[in-house]
């Protein structure tokens, strides 16, 4: 007996059922449109949903983009995907992939800001580790609104990017990263520290400026109160600081050995040519250098020179200083043999 022909309505229903089954499979079944391996995805600030889906396809996370776009149109809130770096697990369904991206926490990067970095080096360090470029960081460091917000009267945040090890959101804006570092200094700069600075006759800029010179002169915390005492004694006796790091800062560029001609550079930061402190900090000092300025060693030292072995020899007179220089030269020659 011959079978009856299917009616157009039955064909339509059957076809719709097949399409629905395919759609449900593409949306709900694991591994149908997603990679069989873990894949990376980077979402930059400002990327729209379509651009993110295109990036998913480009990175091999999905085979084709339309099921993801369809799922996003069905559930619009899934368009809200935070900037960040993602490691997408293997074999997800389309909907579970979108849910993963939508709910995933922003990843963080642990960065150490060493003591003694100037703003250019901090900007480079942040740009190497976060989703930002150094030019944008430098612009934020000099942004008048940000400076005003954090009570900085200078033209940039030199000296205020407080050293330490911190967890940054990878997709932070430059303003957020710079504001956070300045905020860490403000957290350190308590009323007690302010009172100590006032008792020492130093305002905030002067304290940070002198502490930054101490920071640039020695990484040895035990020596910092001695170094601070030298510069405070020089200020007290109206003797020029003659601090090499201030000349390095005035010269700009990479740190290098200084020559006598460098000491003549015409700059307000050149403490060989100008009395008193330079106009502002030359780097970001750490807490040890700041506290060394507020609690200097009780000495009559006016000079110091490297030992050639990782520290410094201190002197109260030029004769003592000359003898220490000879010791340094002997140690340096011995190290070159």
N, C-alpha and C positions, 0 to 999 in steps of 0.2 A: 504494500500500500504506500503511495507517494506521500511524503511529509508535506505539511502545509507550509506555505511561504510565510516568513515573518513579516509582520506589518511594519510600516515606517515607524509607528510609535514604539514598537518593541525594539527595533533597531536603534532608535534614538536613546531609549532607556539603557539598552546594553552598552552603547557607545559611551554614554554618560557615566555608567558604572565603571567602565574600563578606565576612562580619564580620571575619575575620582580615585580609583584604586591606585593609579600611577601617581597622582598628586599626593595622596596620603603616604604612599611609600617614599616619595622624594622628600616629604616634609618630616615624617616621623620615624622611618626605618633607619637604623644606624648604618653608616658606611655606604649608602646608596650614591650620594653626591659628594662625600667628603673623603679626605685622603686616608689611606691605610697606614699612615705614619704620623708622628708628631711633626707639626709644621710651625714655623715662626710667623708672626704678623706684627708689623709696626704701624701704629695709628698715630699720626702727628696731629697737633692742635689744628683745628679748622677743617679737618677732613670731613666731608659729608658722607651720608650713608652709602650712596652710589660709589663714591671713591673707595670706601672701605671694602665694599663687595668686590670691586675691581681688583683691589689689592689681594683679597682672599684668593681670587682666581689666579692672579699673576704668581702668587707664592705657592700655588699648588694645593692650597687648603681645600678648595672645592673644584669640581670638574666644570660646572657651568654655573652662571650667575643667576639665571632667572628664577630658580626655586627659592633662592635666598631673598631676592627682591620681592617675590610673591609673598613669602612669609612676613617680610617687613611691612608690606602693604596691608596684610591681614591683622598684624599686631604692630601698630605704628610706634608704640613706646620702645620697641626693640631697636629703633633708630638711634636711641641714646646710648652710644658706645664711647667710653672714656678714652682719651689719648693714653697711649702706653705701649709697652712691648708685651706681646702675648706669645705663649707657647701652647698651641692648640692641640689637645689630645687627639689621638687617632680614633677613627671609626665613629664619629658623632653623627647624629641626625641633623638635618638642616635646622630644625627648631631648637635642638639642644645646643647647637653651635651658636646661634643667635643669643640664646639665654646665657650661655657661658660668657660671651663678649659683653653682654648688657650688664651682668651682675659682677663681673670680675673686678677685684680691687685694683687700683692703680699701683703699678709696681714701683718699688723704691730702690734707690741706689745709695749705698753708703760711701760717703766721700770724706776724706780727711783733708782739711785745710791746714797746712803746716804754718807754724809761726814764721813771721818774717816775709810773707809774700806781699808784693805790691798789687795794686788793683789789676794791672795787666795780666799778671800771672794767675790771679784768682779767676779772672774772666776766662782765661784759656783752660784752666782746670775744670771749671763748671761746664764749658762748652764741649770738652772731651767726654764728659760723663753724662750730660743731660741733653734733652732735646732743645738746644738753643745754640746760637753762635756767639762768639766772643764780642763781636761788634754790638749786638743787642745787649749783652751784659754790660759792656762799657757805657752804653747809652743810659741804662738803668742806674748805674753807679753815679752818673752825673745828672740824673733827672731831678730837677728842682722841686717837683712835687713830692717825690720820695724823700729827698733830703729834708724838706720842711716837715714832712710827716714824722720823721724820726729825730727832729731837733738838731740837725746838722747845719751849721752856718757856713761851712766851707763849700767850695764849688764841686766837690765830689766826696765820695765816702772813703777815701784813702785813710787807713788806720782803724776803720770801724767794722771791717769784715772779720769778725772775731774768729780766731783759729779754733779748731776742734774737729771732732769726728761726728758727722751728722747723717741722718737718713733723709734724702731728698726724694720727692716724687719725680720720677724720670721726666714727666711731661710738665714740670713746673715752668712757669713763665720766668723770664729774667727778673722781673719786678718782685716776684714771690721769693726767688732764691736770694737776691740781694737784700730784700727786706728781712728775710729770716736771719741772715748773718748779722745785720745791724741790730736786729732784735736780741740776738744772743749777747752782743756787747752791752746793750741796755739792761739786760737781765743781770749781767756781771756788775755793772756800774751802779751799785746800790747806794743808798744814802750814806752808809758807813764809808764807802770808798770815796764818795764825793766830799765828805767831811774831812777825810785824811788829805785829799788833794788841796782843799781850801786851807787846811792847817799848814801845808807845805808851801802855800803861796802860788799854787798852780791851778789854772783853769783847765777845763776839759781838753781843749786843743793843745795846750802846753804839756799836759800830762801825757797825752797820746804821742805827741811829737818826740818828747824826750824818751819815752818808753820804746818808740819805734827805732830810735838810734841805738839804744841798748840792745834791742832784739837783733838788729843788723850786725852788731859788733861781736856778739858771742852767743852760741847755742848752749853754753854751759850754764845751767841755772844757778849753780853755786857761785859763779863769777859775777852774775848780773848786779848784785848790790854793790860790788866793788866798782864795776864799770859805771854804774849810776852815780856813785860817789865822786868819781873823777869829773864827770860832766857837771854835776851840781856844784862842785868846788870851783870849776872854771867859770861857771855863770856867776857865782858869788864874788869871785875876784875879777870879774869883767875880762876874762881871758877867752879868746876865741875858741870854740869847741874843737875845730880842726878834725872833724870826724869824717873819715874816708867814705863811709856809706852815703853821706849827704852828697858828696861829689859824684859818686856812682849814680845816684838818683838824678842829679842834675844832668849828667851825660846821657841818660836814657840807654836803651838797648841792653844787651846781655852784659852781665857783670864780667869785668876783666881786671887785669892788673893796672893800677893807676901809675901814670908818669907825672913828673913834676909839672909838665905843661898843662896837665888836666886840672891841677889845683888852681889855675888861673881862670877857669871858666866863669863867665859873667852870668851868675844865676843867684837869685835870693836863697837858693838851697845850698850854695857853696859856703860852708862854715869856715873855710880857710880865708875867705875874703870878707865875710860879714860877721858882725858881732851877734851874740845871742843865739836864740833858737831859729831854725828855718821857719817858713810860713806855716808849715803843717807836717803831719806824719809822712814818713817815707816808706812805710809798710804797715802791715797789721801786727801789732805786738800781741803776744800772749799774756796771760794773767801773771806769769812769773816776772816778766819784764815790767809790767805796770806796777806790781807790788814792790819790785826792787827800787823803782823811783820813789815810791812812797815810804819805803823802809830801807834807805841806803845804808851801806856800811859806814861806820864812823871813822873816816880817814882824812889825811891831808894830801892824798894822792892827786896829782895833776896830769900824770902821763901813764900810758900803758902801751905795751908792744907784745906781739905774739911771741910765745916761747919757741914756736916751731914744732911743738909736740902736742898741740891741741888745746893750749890754754894761753894765758897772758901773764906777763910780769908787770908789776905796778911800781911807780916811783913818785916821790914827792919833789924831786929836784931834777934839773937837766943833767947833772952829772950822773945820778943814778939811772936816769933814762938812757943816757948814752951807753952806760955799762950793759944795760939790758938789751939794747940794740945789738951790741957786739955778741952777746950770748945767742941772740936770735940768728945772727948771720953764721955763727959757728955751727949751730944746730941745723940750719938749712943746708949748709955745705956738706955736713955729715950725712944728711938724708939723701943727697944727690950722688953719693959715692956708690 
